[in-house]
Amino acid sequence: MMVKIEAIVRPEKVNDVTSALEAIGCGGFHFVNVTGQGQQRGVEVFTGRGAALTHRSSLPKTLLVTVVPEDQKEQVLDTIVSSARSSEEGAVGDGKIFVSAVAEVVRVRTRERDLDALTASSED
């Protein structure tokens, strides 16, 4: 069984997250810059007069996607959580992780399937 892990993280944490994933042997992932709105619901901006205004706009985030064997799921999740947090306790806006089952993977070049398609071959 394989799982797809989609993590939405702060853009400034992408290098930390990708380095941490590579350190545990998860080298197969991609990421894309996205814009969205979650619980954070915008940015609070302080005016020159001391008043606070909340801009209810979408915020920049990064979506990181990887597919791993089921037995690596918890290690990958723990790695993402620990490297994506903005502080020891975490903060609103640090992100979310979505996990879903993957029915099948096919490597286009060789037609290898499932776990064989996820692992590096000598020609990759």
N, C-alpha and C positions, 0 to 999 in steps of 0.2 A: 504494500500500500504506500502511496505517495501523498504528500500534502502540498498545497499551494499556500504560501504565506505572503500576504500583502500587508506591508507596514507603511502607515502614513506617519512621517516624522518631520521635525523642523528642518528646513534646508541647511542650516548651519551645523546640524548633527550628522549629515550624510557621510562625511569622511570618517567620523568616529564609528558609525554603524558598519560601513563597508569594511573598514580595517578590522573590526572585531569579528565580523563574519568570516573574513579570509583567515584570521588567526585560528578559528575552529575548524577550518577546512571546508567552509561553504563558499566556494568561489563562483558558483553559477547564479548570478542574479542580474537584474537590470533595474534601472530607476528612471523616473520621469518627473519633471517638475509639474505640479498641479496647483490649482487654486480651488479653495473650497471653504466651507463654513461648518464648524462643529459646535461643541459647547463653548468654545472660546468666544464666538459670536462677534468678532471684530477686535479692534485695538483701541485701548483707552489713551486719549491724547490730552495733555494738560495745556490749557491756554495760558497766555501771558498774565492773565489776571488770577491764576490759581484755580480756575474752574476746570473740571474734567469733562471731556466729551468722548462718547464712544462712537467710533465709526463702525457701523454695521456692514462691513464689506467683507468680501472673501479674502482669505489670507493665503499667502504662498506656503506650500508644503511640498514635500517630496514623497512620491509613492515608490517604495522598493518592493520588488516582486521576486520570489524565489520558489523553486519546487524542490523538496527534499524527501528522502525516505522517512516514513513514519517514525522510525527509531531515532531520528535526529531532531524531530519537531521540538521537544522541550528545550534542548540545548540551544537551538536557533532562537526560540522565543525568549529565553532568559538572556541571551546575548543581545538581542535587539532591545529589550527593555532596559537592561543595564547601561547600554551605550547610547540610547536615545534620550534618556532622562536629562532634563536641564539642571537638576539638582539631586541631592541624595533622596529627597522625598518625592521628587517629581513635581510638575506643575500643570495647570490647565494649559492645553495647547501642545503638550509633548507628543501627542499622537494616539493612534489606535493600530491594532493588529487584527487582521482577519485571517482565519484559517479555514480552508475548504479542502475536501477530498479531491484528488485527481484520478480520474478513471484510467487514463492512458497517456503515455508520452511516446512520441516517435521522433527519432533523429532523422532529418530529411536526407542528409548525405548518404547514410548507410542503411536506413530503414530499421536500425536497432530500436527496440521497444523498452518501455518502462525503465527499470533501474539501469539497464545497460545504456539507455539513451541519456541518462543523467550523468553517468561517470565519464571521465575524460578518457578518450582513446589515444593511442600513440600518435595519431595524426591531427588531434585537436590542438 
